[in-house]
Amino acid sequence: MRKNLSKSGRQQFWEDHIARCAVSGLNQVEYCRSNKINIKSSYYWKRRSKDRVGATHNFCGTLASQAASDFAAG
């Protein structure tokens, strides 16, 4: 990820990856390795998304299903 992204740019970056992970069939670690994403950052964003939504989910799970449909819709 580029370090000079704005706050909203970082959020969009992770929302996109959450959506892609949901449809990839991979678990969080496999997805991060295959996409050269820092696993610790993915855990941070997973926790941040959970706190923001107030729901229990995993990086490639429940919240990601909604993000995947939003991502597919365009």
C-alpha angles and dihedrals in degrees: 000000000000111000094215096066117124120246091262090046091055091048091050091048091056095041088055092050092047088054093047092048090052092059096037098077090225127119120243096267094046091047093050093048093048091049096040092241121153106254093210090055090050090054089050092052091045089055092043092052090047091051092046095049096034092223134116113245141131130242093262098030145065102350088039091059090062091043090050092055090047090048093048091048089062 
